[in-house]
Amino acid sequence: MGQDTGHTVVLSEYPSIMEAEMVKGMLETNGIEAMVTEQYNPYGQAYAYSKVLVMDYDLEEAKKLLEGE
C-alpha cells in the first residue's frame, strides 16, 4: 500500500460472496486493500460468482498470501 496510482485487477473468483469476503478479510488483515464484486445471472444464483480485486501493485503479494507462502 502507500502508492496513490494504479488500477484494480482480479485476484481470484469464487462461487459465493461468503468465500470472497473471507479472502478479502485475510488480505486486509495482512495490509492489502481488497474489494469484492458480484456478478449475477438472471437465471439464478447458481450461476453467480464473486471476484476479489486488489490494486495492481499489490497483486504479487496477494497471490503469495493466497498460496500460503
PDB file of N, CA, C, O and CB in Angstrom:
ATOM      1  N   MET A   1       0.833  -1.183   0.000  1.00  0.00           N
ATOM      2  CA  MET A   1       0.000   0.000   0.000  1.00  0.00           C
ATOM      3  C   MET A   1       0.876   1.245   0.000  1.00  0.00           C
ATOM      4  O   MET A   1       2.097   1.165  -0.132  1.00  0.00           O
ATOM      5  CB  MET A   1      -0.947  -0.001   1.208  1.00  0.00           C
ATOM      6  N   GLY A   2       0.235   2.386   0.149  1.00  0.00           N
ATOM      7  CA  GLY A   2       1.000   3.610   0.205  1.00  0.00           C
ATOM      8  C   GLY A   2       1.216   4.265  -1.145  1.00  0.00           C
ATOM      9  O   GLY A   2       1.696   5.397  -1.206  1.00  0.00           O
ATOM     10  N   GLN A   3       0.878   3.592  -2.218  1.00  0.00           N
ATOM     11  CA  GLN A   3       1.012   4.177  -3.534  1.00  0.00           C
ATOM     12  C   GLN A   3      -0.335   4.756  -3.943  1.00  0.00           C
ATOM     13  O   GLN A   3      -1.381   4.175  -3.653  1.00  0.00           O
ATOM     14  CB  GLN A   3       1.512   3.130  -4.566  1.00  0.00           C
ATOM     15  N   ASP A   4      -0.307   5.900  -4.617  1.00  0.00           N
ATOM     16  CA  ASP A   4      -1.543   6.566  -4.985  1.00  0.00           C
ATOM     17  C   ASP A   4      -1.988   6.240  -6.396  1.00  0.00           C
ATOM     18  O   ASP A   4      -3.114   6.566  -6.773  1.00  0.00           O
ATOM     19  CB  ASP A   4      -1.387   8.043  -4.840  1.00  0.00           C
ATOM     20  N   THR A   5      -1.142   5.608  -7.183  1.00  0.00           N
ATOM     21  CA  THR A   5      -1.517   5.309  -8.553  1.00  0.00           C
ATOM     22  C   THR A   5      -1.664   3.808  -8.732  1.00  0.00           C
ATOM     23  O   THR A   5      -1.136   3.019  -7.948  1.00  0.00           O
ATOM     24  CB  THR A   5      -0.484   5.872  -9.538  1.00  0.00           C
ATOM     25  N   GLY A   6      -2.363   3.442  -9.737  1.00  0.00           N
ATOM     26  CA  GLY A   6      -2.571   2.033 -10.028  1.00  0.00           C
ATOM     27  C   GLY A   6      -4.027   1.796 -10.374  1.00  0.00           C
ATOM     28  O   GLY A   6      -4.843   2.718 -10.358  1.00  0.00           O
ATOM     29  N   HIS A   7      -4.338   0.564 -10.682  1.00  0.00           N
ATOM     30  CA  HIS A   7      -5.712   0.210 -11.005  1.00  0.00           C
ATOM     31  C   HIS A   7      -6.025  -1.157 -10.408  1.00  0.00           C
ATOM     32  O   HIS A   7      -5.121  -1.913 -10.053  1.00  0.00           O
ATOM     33  CB  HIS A   7      -5.945   0.210 -12.540  1.00  0.00           C
ATOM     34  N   THR A   8      -7.295  -1.457 -10.303  1.00  0.00           N
ATOM     35  CA  THR A   8      -7.685  -2.737  -9.718  1.00  0.00           C
ATOM     36  C   THR A   8      -7.564  -3.852 -10.746  1.00  0.00           C
ATOM     37  O   THR A   8      -7.787  -3.661 -11.942  1.00  0.00           O
ATOM     38  CB  THR A   8      -9.118  -2.668  -9.174  1.00  0.00           C
ATOM     39  N   VAL A   9      -7.204  -5.017 -10.236  1.00  0.00           N
ATOM     40  CA  VAL A   9      -7.094  -6.216 -11.055  1.00  0.00           C
ATOM     41  C   VAL A   9      -7.760  -7.362 -10.308  1.00  0.00           C
ATOM     42  O   VAL A   9      -7.869  -7.328  -9.083  1.00  0.00           O
ATOM     43  CB  VAL A   9      -5.603  -6.548 -11.385  1.00  0.00           C
ATOM     44  N   VAL A  10      -8.202  -8.364 -11.034  1.00  0.00           N
ATOM     45  CA  VAL A  10      -8.850  -9.528 -10.425  1.00  0.00           C
ATOM     46  C   VAL A  10      -7.776 -10.449  -9.851  1.00  0.00           C
ATOM     47  O   VAL A  10      -6.865 -10.888 -10.554  1.00  0.00           O
ATOM     48  CB  VAL A  10      -9.738 -10.289 -11.465  1.00  0.00           C
ATOM     49  N   LEU A  11      -7.908 -10.724  -8.570  1.00  0.00           N
ATOM     50  CA  LEU A  11      -7.008 -11.672  -7.912  1.00  0.00           C
ATOM     51  C   LEU A  11      -7.564 -13.084  -8.030  1.00  0.00           C
ATOM     52  O   LEU A  11      -6.837 -14.019  -8.366  1.00  0.00           O
ATOM     53  CB  LEU A  11      -6.803 -11.295  -6.426  1.00  0.00           C
ATOM     54  N   SER A  12      -8.859 -13.235  -7.752  1.00  0.00           N
ATOM     55  CA  SER A  12      -9.464 -14.565  -7.757  1.00  0.00           C
ATOM     56  C   SER A  12     -10.976 -14.450  -7.900  1.00  0.00           C
ATOM     57  O   SER A  12     -11.554 -13.374  -7.748  1.00  0.00           O
ATOM     58  CB  SER A  12      -9.102 -15.336  -6.470  1.00  0.00           C
ATOM     59  N   GLU A  13     -11.603 -15.587  -8.196  1.00  0.00           N
ATOM     60  CA  GLU A  13     -13.046 -15.649  -8.402  1.00  0.00           C
ATOM     61  C   GLU A  13     -13.608 -16.810  -7.584  1.00  0.00           C
ATOM     62  O   GLU A  13     -12.990 -17.871  -7.493  1.00  0.00           O
ATOM     63  CB  GLU A  13     -13.393 -15.813  -9.917  1.00  0.00           C
ATOM     64  N   TYR A  14     -14.785 -16.601  -6.988  1.00  0.00           N
ATOM     65  CA  TYR A  14     -15.376 -17.603  -6.096  1.00  0.00           C
ATOM     66  C   TYR A  14     -16.853 -17.795  -6.418  1.00  0.00           C
ATOM     67  O   TYR A  14     -17.508 -16.883  -6.920  1.00  0.00           O
ATOM     68  CB  TYR A  14     -15.201 -17.188  -4.619  1.00  0.00           C
ATOM     69  N   PRO A  15     -17.377 -18.991  -6.127  1.00  0.00           N
ATOM     70  CA  PRO A  15     -18.781 -19.261  -6.403  1.00  0.00           C
ATOM     71  C   PRO A  15     -19.743 -18.597  -5.420  1.00  0.00           C
ATOM     72  O   PRO A  15     -20.949 -18.567  -5.668  1.00  0.00           O
ATOM     73  CB  PRO A  15     -19.010 -20.732  -6.397  1.00  0.00           C
ATOM     74  N   SER A  16     -19.229 -18.064  -4.304  1.00  0.00           N
ATOM     75  CA  SER A  16     -20.112 -17.400  -3.345  1.00  0.00           C
ATOM     76  C   SER A  16     -19.448 -16.139  -2.805  1.00  0.00           C
ATOM     77  O   SER A  16     -18.223 -16.037  -2.745  1.00  0.00           O
ATOM     78  CB  SER A  16     -20.478 -18.353  -2.187  1.00  0.00           C
ATOM     79  N   ILE A  17     -20.280 -15.189  -2.416  1.00  0.00           N
ATOM     80  CA  ILE A  17     -19.754 -13.952  -1.857  1.00  0.00           C
ATOM     81  C   ILE A  17     -19.110 -14.213  -0.498  1.00  0.00           C
ATOM     82  O   ILE A  17     -18.176 -13.506  -0.119  1.00  0.00           O
ATOM     83  CB  ILE A  17     -20.867 -12.903  -1.730  1.00  0.00           C
ATOM     84  N   MET A  18     -19.588 -15.211   0.241  1.00  0.00           N
ATOM     85  CA  MET A  18     -19.015 -15.515   1.549  1.00  0.00           C
ATOM     86  C   MET A  18     -17.541 -15.905   1.416  1.00  0.00           C
ATOM     87  O   MET A  18     -16.705 -15.438   2.190  1.00  0.00           O
ATOM     88  CB  MET A  18     -19.807 -16.645   2.233  1.00  0.00           C
ATOM     89  N   GLU A  19     -17.223 -16.747   0.450  1.00  0.00           N
ATOM     90  CA  GLU A  19     -15.823 -17.136   0.230  1.00  0.00           C
ATOM     91  C   GLU A  19     -14.978 -15.925  -0.156  1.00  0.00           C
ATOM     92  O   GLU A  19     -13.866 -15.750   0.343  1.00  0.00           O
ATOM     93  CB  GLU A  19     -15.727 -18.218  -0.866  1.00  0.00           C
ATOM     94  N   ALA A  20     -15.508 -15.096  -1.040  1.00  0.00           N
ATOM     95  CA  ALA A  20     -14.773 -13.911  -1.482  1.00  0.00           C
ATOM     96  C   ALA A  20     -14.541 -12.956  -0.317  1.00  0.00           C
ATOM     97  O   ALA A  20     -13.456 -12.386  -0.202  1.00  0.00           O
ATOM     98  CB  ALA A  20     -15.532 -13.195  -2.611  1.00  0.00           C
ATOM     99  N   GLU A  21     -15.530 -12.771   0.545  1.00  0.00           N
ATOM    100  CA  GLU A  21     -15.385 -11.883   1.700  1.00  0.00           C
ATOM    101  C   GLU A  21     -14.354 -12.425   2.688  1.00  0.00           C
ATOM    102  O   GLU A  21     -13.638 -11.648   3.319  1.00  0.00           O
ATOM    103  CB  GLU A  21     -16.737 -11.695   2.401  1.00  0.00           C
ATOM    104  N   MET A  22     -14.272 -13.740   2.828  1.00  0.00           N
ATOM    105  CA  MET A  22     -13.255 -14.328   3.710  1.00  0.00           C
ATOM    106  C   MET A  22     -11.852 -14.031   3.190  1.00  0.00           C
ATOM    107  O   MET A  22     -10.960 -13.695   3.969  1.00  0.00           O
ATOM    108  CB  MET A  22     -13.462 -15.852   3.835  1.00  0.00           C
ATOM    109  N   VAL A  23     -11.654 -14.152   1.893  1.00  0.00           N
ATOM    110  CA  VAL A  23     -10.356 -13.846   1.288  1.00  0.00           C
ATOM    111  C   VAL A  23     -10.048 -12.365   1.449  1.00  0.00           C
ATOM    112  O   VAL A  23      -8.921 -11.995   1.778  1.00  0.00           O
ATOM    113  CB  VAL A  23     -10.337 -14.243  -0.208  1.00  0.00           C
ATOM    114  N   LYS A  24     -11.036 -11.524   1.222  1.00  0.00           N
ATOM    115  CA  LYS A  24     -10.854 -10.078   1.393  1.00  0.00           C
ATOM    116  C   LYS A  24     -10.402  -9.761   2.815  1.00  0.00           C
ATOM    117  O   LYS A  24      -9.478  -8.974   3.016  1.00  0.00           O
ATOM    118  CB  LYS A  24     -12.162  -9.321   1.069  1.00  0.00           C
ATOM    119  N   GLY A  25     -11.048 -10.369   3.790  1.00  0.00           N
ATOM    120  CA  GLY A  25     -10.678 -10.145   5.184  1.00  0.00           C
ATOM    121  C   GLY A  25      -9.252 -10.568   5.481  1.00  0.00           C
ATOM    122  O   GLY A  25      -8.530  -9.866   6.189  1.00  0.00           O
ATOM    123  N   MET A  26      -8.839 -11.709   4.945  1.00  0.00           N
ATOM    124  CA  MET A  26      -7.475 -12.191   5.144  1.00  0.00           C
ATOM    125  C   MET A  26      -6.469 -11.221   4.535  1.00  0.00           C
ATOM    126  O   MET A  26      -5.444 -10.917   5.144  1.00  0.00           O
ATOM    127  CB  MET A  26      -7.303 -13.591   4.533  1.00  0.00           C
ATOM    128  N   LEU A  27      -6.765 -10.740   3.338  1.00  0.00           N
ATOM    129  CA  LEU A  27      -5.866  -9.798   2.680  1.00  0.00           C
ATOM    130  C   LEU A  27      -5.753  -8.501   3.479  1.00  0.00           C
ATOM    131  O   LEU A  27      -4.655  -7.988   3.693  1.00  0.00           O
ATOM    132  CB  LEU A  27      -6.352  -9.502   1.255  1.00  0.00           C
ATOM    133  N   GLU A  28      -6.889  -7.980   3.913  1.00  0.00           N
ATOM    134  CA  GLU A  28      -6.873  -6.725   4.653  1.00  0.00           C
ATOM    135  C   GLU A  28      -6.170  -6.872   6.000  1.00  0.00           C
ATOM    136  O   GLU A  28      -5.526  -5.931   6.464  1.00  0.00           O
ATOM    137  CB  GLU A  28      -8.292  -6.223   4.860  1.00  0.00           C
ATOM    138  N   THR A  29      -6.284  -8.029   6.629  1.00  0.00           N
ATOM    139  CA  THR A  29      -5.564  -8.299   7.867  1.00  0.00           C
ATOM    140  C   THR A  29      -4.060  -8.233   7.633  1.00  0.00           C
ATOM    141  O   THR A  29      -3.294  -7.902   8.539  1.00  0.00           O
ATOM    142  CB  THR A  29      -5.957  -9.671   8.433  1.00  0.00           C
ATOM    143  N   ASN A  30      -3.649  -8.549   6.416  1.00  0.00           N
ATOM    144  CA  ASN A  30      -2.233  -8.531   6.054  1.00  0.00           C
ATOM    145  C   ASN A  30      -1.817  -7.242   5.335  1.00  0.00           C
ATOM    146  O   ASN A  30      -0.757  -7.187   4.711  1.00  0.00           O
ATOM    147  CB  ASN A  30      -1.917  -9.724   5.178  1.00  0.00           C
ATOM    148  N   GLY A  31      -2.652  -6.216   5.428  1.00  0.00           N
ATOM    149  CA  GLY A  31      -2.280  -4.906   4.902  1.00  0.00           C
ATOM    150  C   GLY A  31      -2.513  -4.671   3.432  1.00  0.00           C
ATOM    151  O   GLY A  31      -1.968  -3.721   2.870  1.00  0.00           O
ATOM    152  N   ILE A  32      -3.306  -5.508   2.790  1.00  0.00           N
ATOM    153  CA  ILE A  32      -3.588  -5.341   1.361  1.00  0.00           C
ATOM    154  C   ILE A  32      -5.051  -4.946   1.196  1.00  0.00           C
ATOM    155  O   ILE A  32      -5.951  -5.681   1.602  1.00  0.00           O
ATOM    156  CB  ILE A  32      -3.269  -6.650   0.562  1.00  0.00           C
ATOM    157  N   GLU A  33      -5.279  -3.785   0.597  1.00  0.00           N
ATOM    158  CA  GLU A  33      -6.650  -3.351   0.324  1.00  0.00           C
ATOM    159  C   GLU A  33      -7.264  -4.268  -0.718  1.00  0.00           C
ATOM    160  O   GLU A  33      -6.614  -4.638  -1.695  1.00  0.00           O
ATOM    161  CB  GLU A  33      -6.688  -1.873  -0.156  1.00  0.00           C
ATOM    162  N   ALA A  34      -8.520  -4.631  -0.503  1.00  0.00           N
ATOM    163  CA  ALA A  34      -9.217  -5.506  -1.437  1.00  0.00           C
ATOM    164  C   ALA A  34     -10.677  -5.114  -1.502  1.00  0.00           C
ATOM    165  O   ALA A  34     -11.197  -4.464  -0.595  1.00  0.00           O
ATOM    166  CB  ALA A  34      -9.070  -6.984  -1.029  1.00  0.00           C
ATOM    167  N   MET A  35     -11.334  -5.509  -2.574  1.00  0.00           N
ATOM    168  CA  MET A  35     -12.767  -5.285  -2.708  1.00  0.00           C
ATOM    169  C   MET A  35     -13.380  -6.511  -3.363  1.00  0.00           C
ATOM    170  O   MET A  35     -12.705  -7.274  -4.054  1.00  0.00           O
ATOM    171  CB  MET A  35     -13.068  -3.996  -3.533  1.00  0.00           C
ATOM    172  N   VAL A  36     -14.669  -6.681  -3.131  1.00  0.00           N
ATOM    173  CA  VAL A  36     -15.410  -7.819  -3.685  1.00  0.00           C
ATOM    174  C   VAL A  36     -16.485  -7.284  -4.617  1.00  0.00           C
ATOM    175  O   VAL A  36     -17.203  -6.342  -4.282  1.00  0.00           O
ATOM    176  CB  VAL A  36     -16.041  -8.699  -2.551  1.00  0.00           C
ATOM    177  N   THR A  37     -16.585  -7.893  -5.786  1.00  0.00           N
ATOM    178  CA  THR A  37     -17.669  -7.572  -6.712  1.00  0.00           C
ATOM    179  C   THR A  37     -18.482  -8.836  -6.946  1.00  0.00           C
ATOM    180  O   THR A  37     -17.963  -9.949  -6.861  1.00  0.00           O
ATOM    181  CB  THR A  37     -17.120  -6.996  -8.063  1.00  0.00           C
ATOM    182  N   GLU A  38     -19.750  -8.650  -7.240  1.00  0.00           N
ATOM    183  CA  GLU A  38     -20.626  -9.782  -7.519  1.00  0.00           C
ATOM    184  C   GLU A  38     -21.153  -9.677  -8.939  1.00  0.00           C
ATOM    185  O   GLU A  38     -21.438  -8.584  -9.429  1.00  0.00           O
ATOM    186  CB  GLU A  38     -21.793  -9.843  -6.508  1.00  0.00           C
ATOM    187  N   GLN A  39     -21.276 -10.804  -9.583  1.00  0.00           N
ATOM    188  CA  GLN A  39     -21.863 -10.865 -10.916  1.00  0.00           C
ATOM    189  C   GLN A  39     -23.077 -11.775 -10.821  1.00  0.00           C
ATOM    190  O   GLN A  39     -22.950 -12.953 -10.484  1.00  0.00           O
ATOM    191  CB  GLN A  39     -20.829 -11.383 -11.993  1.00  0.00           C
ATOM    192  N   TYR A  40     -24.223 -11.246 -11.110  1.00  0.00           N
ATOM    193  CA  TYR A  40     -25.448 -12.046 -11.047  1.00  0.00           C
ATOM    194  C   TYR A  40     -25.879 -12.471 -12.436  1.00  0.00           C
ATOM    195  O   TYR A  40     -25.664 -11.765 -13.422  1.00  0.00           O
ATOM    196  CB  TYR A  40     -26.575 -11.262 -10.362  1.00  0.00           C
ATOM    197  N   ASN A  41     -26.476 -13.612 -12.486  1.00  0.00           N
ATOM    198  CA  ASN A  41     -27.011 -14.151 -13.726  1.00  0.00           C
ATOM    199  C   ASN A  41     -28.532 -14.160 -13.585  1.00  0.00           C
ATOM    200  O   ASN A  41     -29.041 -14.611 -12.559  1.00  0.00           O
ATOM    201  CB  ASN A  41     -26.443 -15.595 -14.033  1.00  0.00           C
ATOM    202  N   PRO A  42     -29.257 -13.685 -14.564  1.00  0.00           N
ATOM    203  CA  PRO A  42     -30.728 -13.647 -14.435  1.00  0.00           C
ATOM    204  C   PRO A  42     -31.361 -15.027 -14.321  1.00  0.00           C
ATOM    205  O   PRO A  42     -32.546 -15.134 -14.004  1.00  0.00           O
ATOM    206  CB  PRO A  42     -31.328 -12.930 -15.620  1.00  0.00           C
ATOM    207  N   TYR A  43     -30.599 -16.080 -14.573  1.00  0.00           N
ATOM    208  CA  TYR A  43     -31.142 -17.437 -14.497  1.00  0.00           C
ATOM    209  C   TYR A  43     -31.029 -18.037 -13.110  1.00  0.00           C
ATOM    210  O   TYR A  43     -31.445 -19.175 -12.894  1.00  0.00           O
ATOM    211  CB  TYR A  43     -30.442 -18.327 -15.483  1.00  0.00           C
ATOM    212  N   GLY A  44     -30.476 -17.298 -12.176  1.00  0.00           N
ATOM    213  CA  GLY A  44     -30.451 -17.792 -10.804  1.00  0.00           C
ATOM    214  C   GLY A  44     -29.091 -17.700 -10.151  1.00  0.00           C
ATOM    215  O   GLY A  44     -28.068 -17.563 -10.821  1.00  0.00           O
ATOM    216  N   GLN A  45     -29.097 -17.776  -8.850  1.00  0.00           N
ATOM    217  CA  GLN A  45     -27.890 -17.648  -8.035  1.00  0.00           C
ATOM    218  C   GLN A  45     -26.861 -18.733  -8.346  1.00  0.00           C
ATOM    219  O   GLN A  45     -25.669 -18.526  -8.121  1.00  0.00           O
ATOM    220  CB  GLN A  45     -28.253 -17.697  -6.565  1.00  0.00           C
ATOM    221  N   ALA A  46     -27.287 -19.860  -8.848  1.00  0.00           N
ATOM    222  CA  ALA A  46     -26.349 -20.948  -9.138  1.00  0.00           C
ATOM    223  C   ALA A  46     -25.279 -20.530 -10.139  1.00  0.00           C
ATOM    224  O   ALA A  46     -24.204 -21.128 -10.189  1.00  0.00           O
ATOM    225  CB  ALA A  46     -27.099 -22.160  -9.668  1.00  0.00           C
ATOM    226  N   TYR A  47     -25.566 -19.521 -10.923  1.00  0.00           N
ATOM    227  CA  TYR A  47     -24.603 -19.086 -11.930  1.00  0.00           C
ATOM    228  C   TYR A  47     -23.892 -17.791 -11.541  1.00  0.00           C
ATOM    229  O   TYR A  47     -23.151 -17.223 -12.343  1.00  0.00           O
ATOM    230  CB  TYR A  47     -25.298 -18.903 -13.258  1.00  0.00           C
ATOM    231  N   ALA A  48     -24.115 -17.326 -10.317  1.00  0.00           N
ATOM    232  CA  ALA A  48     -23.475 -16.095  -9.862  1.00  0.00           C
ATOM    233  C   ALA A  48     -22.061 -16.397  -9.384  1.00  0.00           C
ATOM    234  O   ALA A  48     -21.739 -17.536  -9.045  1.00  0.00           O
ATOM    235  CB  ALA A  48     -24.301 -15.428  -8.734  1.00  0.00           C
ATOM    236  N   TYR A  49     -21.230 -15.378  -9.360  1.00  0.00           N
ATOM    237  CA  TYR A  49     -19.884 -15.528  -8.823  1.00  0.00           C
ATOM    238  C   TYR A  49     -19.409 -14.197  -8.288  1.00  0.00           C
ATOM    239  O   TYR A  49     -19.933 -13.141  -8.644  1.00  0.00           O
ATOM    240  CB  TYR A  49     -18.914 -16.061  -9.893  1.00  0.00           C
ATOM    241  N   SER A  50     -18.413 -14.261  -7.430  1.00  0.00           N
ATOM    242  CA  SER A  50     -17.851 -13.057  -6.822  1.00  0.00           C
ATOM    243  C   SER A  50     -16.366 -13.019  -7.116  1.00  0.00           C
ATOM    244  O   SER A  50     -15.694 -14.050  -7.124  1.00  0.00           O
ATOM    245  CB  SER A  50     -18.115 -13.016  -5.287  1.00  0.00           C
ATOM    246  N   LYS A  51     -15.859 -11.813  -7.359  1.00  0.00           N
ATOM    247  CA  LYS A  51     -14.440 -11.624  -7.634  1.00  0.00           C
ATOM    248  C   LYS A  51     -13.804 -10.811  -6.515  1.00  0.00           C
ATOM    249  O   LYS A  51     -14.426  -9.910  -5.952  1.00  0.00           O
ATOM    250  CB  LYS A  51     -14.231 -10.929  -8.999  1.00  0.00           C
ATOM    251  N   VAL A  52     -12.560 -11.142  -6.203  1.00  0.00           N
ATOM    252  CA  VAL A  52     -11.776 -10.346  -5.271  1.00  0.00           C
ATOM    253  C   VAL A  52     -10.809  -9.513  -6.110  1.00  0.00           C
ATOM    254  O   VAL A  52     -10.038 -10.049  -6.906  1.00  0.00           O
ATOM    255  CB  VAL A  52     -11.013 -11.253  -4.220  1.00  0.00           C
ATOM    256  N   LEU A  53     -10.861  -8.202  -5.920  1.00  0.00           N
ATOM    257  CA  LEU A  53      -9.998  -7.283  -6.646  1.00  0.00           C
ATOM    258  C   LEU A  53      -8.987  -6.656  -5.703  1.00  0.00           C
ATOM    259  O   LEU A  53      -9.294  -6.359  -4.549  1.00  0.00           O
ATOM    260  CB  LEU A  53     -10.825  -6.199  -7.342  1.00  0.00           C
ATOM    261  N   VAL A  54      -7.780  -6.458  -6.209  1.00  0.00           N
ATOM    262  CA  VAL A  54      -6.726  -5.755  -5.467  1.00  0.00           C
ATOM    263  C   VAL A  54      -6.085  -4.744  -6.410  1.00  0.00           C
ATOM    264  O   VAL A  54      -6.306  -4.780  -7.621  1.00  0.00           O
ATOM    265  CB  VAL A  54      -5.650  -6.759  -4.895  1.00  0.00           C
ATOM    266  N   MET A  55      -5.303  -3.859  -5.852  1.00  0.00           N
ATOM    267  CA  MET A  55      -4.564  -2.917  -6.688  1.00  0.00           C
ATOM    268  C   MET A  55      -3.450  -3.676  -7.413  1.00  0.00           C
ATOM    269  O   MET A  55      -2.896  -4.640  -6.885  1.00  0.00           O
ATOM    270  CB  MET A  55      -3.979  -1.741  -5.833  1.00  0.00           C
ATOM    271  N   ASP A  56      -3.137  -3.232  -8.614  1.00  0.00           N
ATOM    272  CA  ASP A  56      -2.134  -3.946  -9.411  1.00  0.00           C
ATOM    273  C   ASP A  56      -0.789  -4.042  -8.698  1.00  0.00           C
ATOM    274  O   ASP A  56      -0.081  -5.037  -8.853  1.00  0.00           O
ATOM    275  CB  ASP A  56      -1.951  -3.259 -10.753  1.00  0.00           C
ATOM    276  N   TYR A  57      -0.430  -3.032  -7.926  1.00  0.00           N
ATOM    277  CA  TYR A  57       0.866  -3.068  -7.242  1.00  0.00           C
ATOM    278  C   TYR A  57       0.863  -4.005  -6.033  1.00  0.00           C
ATOM    279  O   TYR A  57       1.926  -4.279  -5.477  1.00  0.00           O
ATOM    280  CB  TYR A  57       1.255  -1.667  -6.801  1.00  0.00           C
ATOM    281  N   ASP A  58      -0.307  -4.505  -5.612  1.00  0.00           N
ATOM    282  CA  ASP A  58      -0.399  -5.470  -4.512  1.00  0.00           C
ATOM    283  C   ASP A  58      -0.616  -6.898  -5.005  1.00  0.00           C
ATOM    284  O   ASP A  58      -0.659  -7.827  -4.198  1.00  0.00           O
ATOM    285  CB  ASP A  58      -1.526  -5.080  -3.576  1.00  0.00           C
ATOM    286  N   LEU A  59      -0.752  -7.085  -6.305  1.00  0.00           N
ATOM    287  CA  LEU A  59      -1.144  -8.382  -6.858  1.00  0.00           C
ATOM    288  C   LEU A  59      -0.192  -9.510  -6.475  1.00  0.00           C
ATOM    289  O   LEU A  59      -0.647 -10.559  -6.019  1.00  0.00           O
ATOM    290  CB  LEU A  59      -1.229  -8.290  -8.356  1.00  0.00           C
ATOM    291  N   GLU A  60       1.096  -9.329  -6.646  1.00  0.00           N
ATOM    292  CA  GLU A  60       2.041 -10.413  -6.371  1.00  0.00           C
ATOM    293  C   GLU A  60       2.033 -10.813  -4.896  1.00  0.00           C
ATOM    294  O   GLU A  60       2.069 -12.001  -4.577  1.00  0.00           O
ATOM    295  CB  GLU A  60       3.450  -9.998  -6.788  1.00  0.00           C
ATOM    296  N   GLU A  61       1.987  -9.833  -4.002  1.00  0.00           N
ATOM    297  CA  GLU A  61       1.944 -10.128  -2.570  1.00  0.00           C
ATOM    298  C   GLU A  61       0.636 -10.834  -2.209  1.00  0.00           C
ATOM    299  O   GLU A  61       0.632 -11.760  -1.397  1.00  0.00           O
ATOM    300  CB  GLU A  61       2.099  -8.831  -1.746  1.00  0.00           C
ATOM    301  N   ALA A  62      -0.469 -10.400  -2.809  1.00  0.00           N
ATOM    302  CA  ALA A  62      -1.761 -11.036  -2.555  1.00  0.00           C
ATOM    303  C   ALA A  62      -1.759 -12.488  -3.024  1.00  0.00           C
ATOM    304  O   ALA A  62      -2.291 -13.360  -2.337  1.00  0.00           O
ATOM    305  CB  ALA A  62      -2.885 -10.259  -3.251  1.00  0.00           C
ATOM    306  N   LYS A  63      -1.167 -12.754  -4.183  1.00  0.00           N
ATOM    307  CA  LYS A  63      -1.076 -14.131  -4.664  1.00  0.00           C
ATOM    308  C   LYS A  63      -0.270 -15.005  -3.710  1.00  0.00           C
ATOM    309  O   LYS A  63      -0.637 -16.152  -3.459  1.00  0.00           O
ATOM    310  CB  LYS A  63      -0.449 -14.163  -6.053  1.00  0.00           C
ATOM    311  N   LYS A  64       0.816 -14.473  -3.184  1.00  0.00           N
ATOM    312  CA  LYS A  64       1.629 -15.230  -2.222  1.00  0.00           C
ATOM    313  C   LYS A  64       0.834 -15.559  -0.972  1.00  0.00           C
ATOM    314  O   LYS A  64       0.930 -16.669  -0.450  1.00  0.00           O
ATOM    315  CB  LYS A  64       2.889 -14.445  -1.844  1.00  0.00           C
ATOM    316  N   LEU A  65       0.054 -14.612  -0.491  1.00  0.00           N
ATOM    317  CA  LEU A  65      -0.780 -14.867   0.678  1.00  0.00           C
ATOM    318  C   LEU A  65      -1.813 -15.944   0.398  1.00  0.00           C
ATOM    319  O   LEU A  65      -2.040 -16.811   1.242  1.00  0.00           O
ATOM    320  CB  LEU A  65      -1.471 -13.590   1.124  1.00  0.00           C
ATOM    321  N   LEU A  66      -2.443 -15.908  -0.767  1.00  0.00           N
ATOM    322  CA  LEU A  66      -3.424 -16.923  -1.126  1.00  0.00           C
ATOM    323  C   LEU A  66      -2.801 -18.310  -1.222  1.00  0.00           C
ATOM    324  O   LEU A  66      -3.434 -19.307  -0.877  1.00  0.00           O
ATOM    325  CB  LEU A  66      -4.085 -16.564  -2.441  1.00  0.00           C
ATOM    326  N   GLU A  67      -1.567 -18.366  -1.688  1.00  0.00           N
ATOM    327  CA  GLU A  67      -0.876 -19.639  -1.843  1.00  0.00           C
ATOM    328  C   GLU A  67      -0.262 -20.108  -0.533  1.00  0.00           C
ATOM    329  O   GLU A  67       0.273 -21.214  -0.459  1.00  0.00           O
ATOM    330  CB  GLU A  67       0.197 -19.526  -2.906  1.00  0.00           C
ATOM    331  N   GLY A  68      -0.333 -19.273   0.504  1.00  0.00           N
ATOM    332  CA  GLY A  68       0.167 -19.656   1.818  1.00  0.00           C
ATOM    333  C   GLY A  68       1.666 -19.534   1.966  1.00  0.00           C
ATOM    334  O   GLY A  68       2.256 -20.199   2.817  1.00  0.00           O
ATOM    335  N   GLU A  69       2.297 -18.699   1.156  1.00  0.00           N
ATOM    336  CA  GLU A  69       3.751 -18.537   1.240  1.00  0.00           C
ATOM    337  C   GLU A  69       4.111 -17.540   2.306  1.00  0.00           C
ATOM    338  O   GLU A  69       5.292 -17.271   2.526  1.00  0.00           O
ATOM    339  CB  GLU A  69       4.331 -18.098  -0.100  1.00  0.00           C
TER     340      GLU A  69
END
